[in-house]
Amino acid sequence: MTYHAKVITGGKIVIPAELRRELGIKDGDSLVFERGENGSLELKTYGQVVREVQAAFRAMRPAGKSGSVVDELIAERRAEAAKEDAEFSAWQRDRTNG
């Protein structure tokens, strides 16, 4: 479907109500404009952009990995911290017994 909007004073654009309802755009929502091919203009909701970015990062994930990358990172950091604590404790014991 094609919609029509007019640019008014201050560069404001009123998005037709029917289109706002279809897209779920509400007062105060953030919208993103992207310059498309051949000088076209693409309007996206903030939610759409977030989903696109998430999909792009998901595609970069190594094959066969499942679960949360954040959980993996936290587990690795905890394991490294535990190893460092153990090494430090051993160093202190050797120092006091040596």
C-alpha positions, 0 to 999 in steps of 0.5 A: 500500500502507498501512503502520503505524508507532507513535510511541514515547518521544521522538517516534521513529517506526519505519518498517516494514522493507518500506517502508524497502527499497522507498524505499531508506532506510538507517540514518543517512539524512536524511529530510524531513517536509512538512506536506501539504494537510488536515493530512497529513504527507509523508515524503521522502528527502533525495535526493527533496528535492534532485531537486525543488529542482533541477527547480524551478530548472531550470524557471526557466532561460531558454528555449533555454539549454543547458549549465551555468549555472555554466560560463556564469558562469565564462566571463563572469567570465573575460572580464570579468577579461581586459577589466579586465586589458587596460584596466589595462595600457593605463592603465599604458602611457598613464601611463608614456608620457604 
